[in-house]
């Protein structure tokens, strides 16, 4: 269930944002929700780390690297990045 949030901003900023929202076919609440969702998504370290693990897993699968080979792959990667 949605809840309300009260914020205080300058009237001129509210007018600008309202006009931008309207030009995109949205109301002010929709635009603010989208901005807040984007803001939290970009800064959510947990989600970023989960996404990174997913990418690593896909790369390992794509390269047919088995679980028993992972330690060697890590060592090789660290060696190649060290020099």
Residue, then its C-alpha position, 0 to 999 in steps of 0.5 A: x500500500x502506498x504511503x504519503x511523503x511530505x517534502x519541502x522545496x522551493x515553489x520555482x523548483x516544484x513548478x519546473x518539475x511539474x512542467x517536466x513531468x507533464x511534458x512526459x505525460x506524468x503527474x508530479x507524484x509519478x515522476x518523483x516515485x521514478x526518481x526515488x526508485x532510480x536513486x535507491x537502485x543506483x545506490x543499493x550496494x547489495x543489489x549491485x553485488x548480487x548483480x555482480x555475482x550473477x555476471x560472474x556466474x554467467x561468465x563462468x558458465x559461458x566459459x565452461x568453468x567448473x566449480x573445482x576450477x574456480x580457485x585456479x581461475x581466480x589465481x590466474x586472473x590475479x596474476x595477470x592483473x598484478x603485472 
